[in-house]
Each structure stands twice: as structure tokens, then as C-alpha cells.
Amino acid sequence: MTDPIADYLTRLRNAIKAGHRVVEVPASNLKKEITRILFEKGYILSYKFVEDGPQGTIKIALKYDPVNKVNAIKCLKRVSTPGLRKYVGYRDMPRVLNGLGIAILSTSKGVMTNKEALPQQLGGEVLCYVY
């Protein structure tokens, strides 16, 4: 597998389209941080790290609207790929869906959203857009 973040986002996308409540993905430190951000911003219901084997897995409970059965995540888009990295400075910070969505960045101070990186004047690699 050459792009584990794209695999992570694709597993989430496929689980949403299939209407699953829980999805399991192989764990890594970067995936754990992305999952933490998705939980803090209210895109997923809960998550749990399961330590089995050398790598472990992340169990993610997806968040659905109880009335309309619509998922909280409308779109997951991978921006920076292994073949074409996308870096931005704090002056060129992307606005996702005119400020309603988030961009997840990998900065020198760790993984954070564009809204957290802007006041700290940090730029970095744009991993994905979520809205």
C-alpha cells in the first residue's frame, strides 16, 4: 500500500455509503491524530484504539442523523498524495466550503485543522478536506 491515508479515507467513505455503523481501519500515529480531529469536530460519534498485533486497529463509530439517516460527513477528499505533495503557508490557508468544512494539515507542531493552524501562523502539508 503506497498511500495509507487514502486507504483510511476510502474505508470511511465506503462504510458511509454502505450505511455501516462501525468501521475498522489499521492504526498508525497519523491515522490516530486524524481520527481524534474528526471526533473533536463532531464528524464521528466515537472511536477506540484496539491493540492487537504489532499495528493495532482503530474502531470508528460513524455519526448519523437519527431522523433522516444522513451521515455527518458529506465529503472526504485527499489533497496531498505521495506523487504530488501539497504544501501551504499560513497566508495561503485553504477555506473549505467557505469556512463550514475543515482542512486537516500536518504541521511542524503536529496534525491540526486549518482553523487551529491559522492563529498560530503555521503552514504545512494539506492532508485532506472534510465537510
N, C-alpha and C positions, 0 to 999 in steps of 0.2 A: 504494500500500500504506500503510495507516494505522497498522498495528502490526507493525513488523519483528521484534520479539521473539516475538510469537505465531506469525509465519510461520516463524521459526527452530525453535521448539519443535514445530510441526506437521510440518516437514520431517523432524526427528529421529523423531517418533512414527510417521510414515508409513514411513520406512525400516526401523524396528524391526519394524513389523507385516508388511512385505513380506519381511523376512529379508535385507535388503541388508547387505553388509559395510562399505561406504563410502558416505557421503552428502556432497554438496557444497552449501554454502549461501553466499549473498552475504555478504561480510565487512563489518563495521563494528567500531569500537573496543569497543563494549558486547558485541557477539557474541563477539569475541576473548577478552574477560575471562570471559564465561560459559563458553566452551569451555575455557579454562585451568582454571577451578574444577572443571568436570566431569572433566577429566583428573587433576587433583591428588587428587580424592576417589575416583577409581577407577571412575567410571561409563562412561568411554570408554577405548578402547585407546590411541589416539594421534590427533594432529591435525597439520595442516600448513597454513600460510598461503601461498597462491599469489597472487602479484602479477601479475594480468593485467587490463589495462584500468584505468580510473580507480578502481574499487572493490576489485577482487580477490575471491577466494573462499577459503573455509575447507573443507579436505577433512578429514572426521572419520571415523576407523575405529571402528566400533562394537564393543563388547566382548560376546562371547557365552561361555557355559559350554560347554566342548568336549564334555561328556558328554550333557547334556540339551538343548543348543541353545537355552537360555533367555538372554535379554538381561539385562545388569546393571541396566538402567533399567526399572523396573516402571511408573512413572508420571511424567509431566511435566505440571505444572499451572500455567497462567498465573494469577497472582493480581491484580496491578495492571494495569489496562487504560487506554488513553488516555481512555476515558469515565468511569472511576471509579478514581482512584489510591488505593492502599492504603499508608499510612504507619504505622510502628510506632516507639515509643520503645524504649529498651533494657530497660525494665521489662516491656514487653508483647511481648517477643520470642516469635515462634511456635515451637512444638516440632512438628516434622514426624514423624509416625509414632512418637510417644513418644521422640524422640531418635535414631531409626535413619536418618531421612532428613535432607535439608538444605533450608533456605530460602536462596535467593540474593537478597541485598539490594544496593541501590545506596545507598551512604552518602557522607558528605562526604569520607571517606578512600579512596574507590574502591569497586569491586564486591567483595563478600566474602560469606561464608556467615554464617548466624546464629550459628554456634559461634565464629567469629572475631570477630564484632562485639560479642558479649556481654561478654567480658573487657575490651574497650576502652570499654565503656559508650557504644556508638554505636547509633543508630537510623537508619532511612531507609525508602526505598520497597521493598516486598517485590515482587520481580520474578516469582519462580516457586518452586514446590516441586518437589523431585526425590527420588524414592525408588524 
